[in-house]
């Protein structure tokens, strides 16, 4: 039983990590979008 509990808690930890990683990726996408938009604006300003 303790082994099962341990395994389950490890699984939960991994799940949290995965969710955290996915939210990071999401934030990254948004950041990249913002940055690319800024670059476009800068290019427009330079022209």
NUFITI-590227 format. One record per atom (N, C-alpha, C): x, y, z; residue in three letters. Coordinates in steps of 0.001 Angstrom, whole numbers, plus 500000, padded with zeros to 6 digits. Example, Ala and Ser with C-alpha at 12.3 -4.5 7.8 and 13.67 -1.06 7.14 Angstrom:
2
    east   north      up  res
  513190  494310  507800  Ala
  512300  495500  507800  Ala
  513200  496700  507800  Ala
  512850  497750  507080  Ser
  513670  498940  507140  Ser
  512900  500030  507870  Ser
END
This chain:
47
    east   north      up  res
  500813  498787  500000  Unk
  500000  500000  500000  Unk
  500856  501277  500000  Unk
  501866  501375  500871  Unk
  502705  502592  500850  Unk
  503378  502800  499492  Unk
  503773  501689  498873  Unk
  504409  501776  497562  Unk
  503432  502406  496579  Unk
  502200  501957  496653  Unk
  501167  502502  495774  Unk
  500974  503993  496027  Unk
  500932  504354  497305  Unk
  500776  505770  497672  Unk
  501936  506593  497127  Unk
  503117  506062  497288  Unk
  504323  506747  496814  Unk
  504244  506948  495306  Unk
  503880  505874  494611  Unk
  503771  505942  493156  Unk
  502728  506972  492749  Unk
  501613  506959  493465  Unk
  500529  507885  493151  Unk
  500972  509328  493361  Unk
  501692  509577  494436  Unk
  502149  510947  494698  Unk
  503166  511383  493645  Unk
  504017  510455  493231  Unk
  504972  510776  492171  Unk
  504232  511128  490882  Unk
  503191  510373  490615  Unk
  502387  510595  489423  Unk
  501742  511975  489481  Unk
  501240  512326  490639  Unk
  500611  513635  490810  Unk
  501630  514741  490600  Unk
  502824  514554  491148  Unk
  503898  515536  490957  Unk
  504204  515711  489478  Unk
  504320  514594  488782  Unk
  504604  514644  487350  Unk
  503501  515370  486608  Unk
  502288  515120  487028  Unk
  501143  515768  486415  Unk
  501235  517277  486584  Unk
  501575  517707  487790  Unk
  501719  519142  488054  Unk
  502824  519731  487187  Unk
  503915  519009  487085  Unk
  505028  519461  486256  Unk
  504601  519604  484808  Unk
  503864  518615  484341  Unk
  503400  518633  482958  Unk
  502493  519835  482714  Unk
  501580  520061  483645  Unk
  500672  521199  483513  Unk
  501453  522505  483532  Unk
  502433  522573  484421  Unk
  503267  523762  484520  Unk
  504013  523992  483206  Unk
  504572  522908  482672  Unk
  505313  522985  481414  Unk
  504411  523455  480278  Unk
  503197  522927  480232  Unk
  502268  523314  479175  Unk
  501875  524778  479300  Unk
  501673  525239  480515  Unk
  501327  526653  480694  Unk
  502510  527540  480308  Unk
  503718  527066  480594  Unk
  504916  527796  480171  Unk
  504975  527900  478655  Unk
  504709  526783  477998  Unk
  504727  526782  476539  Unk
  503701  527766  475994  Unk
  502540  527775  476636  Unk
  501486  528694  476211  Unk
  501961  530137  476358  Unk
  502545  530448  477511  Unk
  503053  531793  477760  Unk
  504123  532150  476742  Unk
  504967  531180  476439  Unk
  506023  531367  475448  Unk
  505453  531751  474097  Unk
  504417  531042  473682  Unk
  503778  531337  472397  Unk
  503283  532773  472376  Unk
  502635  533176  473455  Unk
  502096  534539  473531  Unk
  503229  535551  473465  Unk
  504300  535287  474205  Unk
  505461  536181  474191  Unk
  506051  536294  472795  Unk
  506219  535159  472149  Unk
  506789  535152  470797  Unk
  505904  535955  469854  Unk
  504604  535785  469986  Unk
  503665  536544  469161  Unk
  503839  538034  469396  Unk
  503904  538417  470665  Unk
  504057  539836  471003  Unk
  505348  540388  470424  Unk
  506417  539635  470590  Unk
  507724  540077  470096  Unk
  507703  540231  468580  Unk
  507130  539264  467887  Unk
  507101  539345  466426  Unk
  506246  540528  465982  Unk
  505186  540808  466719  Unk
  504364  541970  466379  Unk
  505161  543250  466576  Unk
  505906  543302  467654  Unk
  506741  544483  467914  Unk
  507750  544673  466796  Unk
  508358  543595  466366  Unk
  509341  543670  465276  Unk
  508686  544224  464024  Unk
  507482  543758  463730  Unk
  506761  544256  462558  Unk
  506537  545752  462683  Unk
  506141  546183  463862  Unk
  505892  547609  464095  Unk
  507180  548396  463884  Unk
  508287  547878  464413  Unk
  509578  548548  464245  Unk
  509951  548652  462773  Unk
  509734  547584  462039  Unk
  510055  547594  460610  Unk
  509196  548632  459893  Unk
  507942  548706  460277  Unk
  507044  549692  459660  Unk
  507537  551105  459962  Unk
  508003  551305  461179  Unk
  508475  552628  461578  Unk
  509740  553007  460815  Unk
  510588  552026  460560  Unk
  511858  552293  459873  Unk
  511639  552645  458408  Unk
  510620  552061  457810  Unk
  510395  552273  456370  Unk
  509916  553696  456106  Unk
END
